[in-house]
Amino acid sequence: MAKGKMAANEATKLRALFWNNLAVAAAATGIIIPLVAFYQTHTSLIGFVYDTPLKDFLRFLMPAVAGVGCAVIARARAAIIIGRMKE
């Protein structure tokens, strides 16, 4: 019986690891893509903030918000899975 519980815990850890890795990838992508886009199109951050209309500014930040949002959801899913581990 103990071996079955250990195998179930390992499978649970692997599922949680998948969601944690997905959270890291979503956060990294959500931060890196807007930064690369910014450096390709603008020379300074202050000029971008002052000269860009709000609509364009929000469109620029949308991938970052989506990436971080997906990361939070994936991390919460991993925490729920870890909470189901058998002792």
Secondary structure, DSSP 8 states (H G I E B T S, - for coil): -HHHHHHHHHHHHHHHHHHHHHHHHHHHHHHHHHHHHHHHH-S-HHHHHHHS-HHHHHHHHHHHHHHHHHHHHHHHHHHHHHHT---
